[in-house]
Amino acid sequence: MDWFTSHLDDVWELLVTHAYLAGVPLLIGLLIALPLGWLARRFSWAYPPLIVGTGLLYTLPSLAVFILLPGILGTRILDPVNVLVAMTVYTVALLVRTVADGLGAIPDDVRLAANAMGYRPIRRLLGVELPLAVPVISAGLRVAAVSNVSIVSVAAIIGVAQLGSLFTDGFNRDFFPPIITGIVACGVLSLVFDIVIVVVTRLLTPWTRARTAS
């Protein structure tokens, strides 16, 4: 506890950086996954390559990706952009199937009713299908958020400062307080992300609260 209080400013800075590196790719990845998931659901021929292809991206070892990206992007090894791009790739890999499955779970009679009311495909997607798919997409987003918080810490091995730096520092010195602090901080950050996603989901799906109240 003495170590934590004496390094509170450093821990807070690492926490903010970690939240940035894990949170921004979550939003960007969602924006990319939404059209890809829709394409996978809209065209049956596109489903296998999109789902399998994006799924394979998640099997790429994170450390290898962090090391290879500077050569691909032309960035420096310690540039946070490498982590942002890598985490966006992992987020897309997790969410494309989730978006496709969420849209696929919408009953056909809902689509038919929307068509009968004059909804064109894009308007139907934005005004009917996506709102109804929010709970499913939200569940996948919560998994992706926890995954991002975990994977970002690996970037400490190549020198990108964030909460993972506490792990490497403690390991190198055989000193446990930084490691314990990093574990707790990662857990707290994951919990905060999860709560935010749940709250936003509830705000976007007011009909679920009305159904529960009734």
C-alpha positions, 0 to 999 in steps of 0.5 A: 500500500505504501508503494501504491500511495507513493506512486499514485500519479504514475499509476494514474498516468499509466491507467489513463494511457491504458484506457486510451489504447484499449478504448479508442480501438473499441469504438473504431473497431465497432464502426468497422465491424458494423458494415462488415457484419451487415454485409456478412448477413446481407449476402450469403456468399460473403458470410464465410470469408468475412466471418472466417477471415476476421476470426483468423485475425484474432489468432495472430499473436499480439506480441508478433503483431506489435513488432511487425506493425512498425515495418508495415505502417512505417512508424516507430516501434514505440509509437502508440499508433501501432497498439491502436491499429493492432487493438482495432484489428482484434476488436474487428475480429471479435465483433464482425460475427457478433454484429452478423449474428445480432442482425440474423436474430431479428425475426423475419416478420419484423423486416417484412413489417418494416418493408410494408411501411416503406423502409428502404434497406439502409433506413431499415438497417439504421432504424429497425435492425440495428436498434433491435440488435443492440443487446447482442452487439453489446454482449460482444462489445463487453467481451471485446472491451475486457479482451482489449484491456488484457492484450494492451498490457502485452505492449509493455514488453516492447516498451509502450508505457501503460499498466502492463509496465507495472508487470514488467517493472515488478517482474524485473525487480522481483517486486510484487507491489507493482504487479498487484497494482497492475492486476487490480488496475486492469480489473477496475478498468475492465469493470468501468468499461463494462459498466459504461457499455451496459449503461449505454445499452440501456439508454439505447434500448428503452423498450427493454426497461418498459418490458421489464417494468410491465 
